Amino acid sequence: MASTKVARVGPKKLTRFEKARILGGRALQLSLGAPPLIPEKEIDTDDVLEIAKKELERGVLPITVVRRTPKGEEYRIPLQDLL
């Protein structure tokens, strides 16, 4: 099993793949009835992907990005550190 470390590995920002994975997962949650994490008055659309984008831009998603090295080491980076 890979060891877990808290450090920075890889780019200092979210990669386009990480962003797509986060937005897709959050949009799925919203489509299945999860409550939005931004105030209702700020939501001006029914499009769950747009709501997920707004949540990501505001940094309100409680997500940790896991990055792995070729050696199998695992690094957990809070989303707020990558925005």
Secondary structure by P-SEA (a helix, b strand, c coil): cbbbbbcccccccccaaaaaaaaaaaaaaaaacccccccccccccccaaaaaaaaaaacccbbbbbbbcccbbbbbbcccccc
